[in-house]
Amino acid sequence: MVRVASVALGFRLIFCWRNPESFAEARAKRLLISSNSSQYDDLTIFIREQQIFQQLVKDSAIPKLLVDVTERSLEEQIDYIADWLEATGGLNPAESPANGTSVLCTPCVSMNFSPLSR
């Protein structure tokens, strides 16, 4: 029932994720602009939250796009997302609904984006 409703309504899920091994480097960049740097002291919190989101995305019936932001420029990410939305009718609700999962990354299993066990 949820799948029918999500497809009929044209919802899509875009999940931007990063390789957990790259969190320290991303933290260093974030600290340059953060007004609350202490929130980044424990990166395991962010890694665990990403794992939780991975499971939620995996379990979702909504058509999804997985975008690895680890080494992609913002422009590449934006173009890829826009292209996927256009290709799946996401920019025009009158077009056909999206189907399946698309991935912008090297094989996600090698990027630690393997399905999480329950």
Number of C-alpha atoms within 10 A of each C-alpha: 6 10 12 11 12 17 17 13 11 21 15 19 14 18 17 15 17 21 17 19 12 11 17 14 10 13 15 12 11 13 14 9 9 12 9 8 13 9 12 17 10 10 14 12 12 14 17 12 12 19 19 13 14 20 17 12 19 15 10 14 19 23 21 21 21 20 21 20 17 18 12 14 10 10 9 13 17 13 12 16 18 14 14 19 17 14 14 20 16 19 14 12 13 9 13 14 19 22 13 10 13 14 16 17 16 9 11 16 9 10 15 14 19 14 14 12 5 4
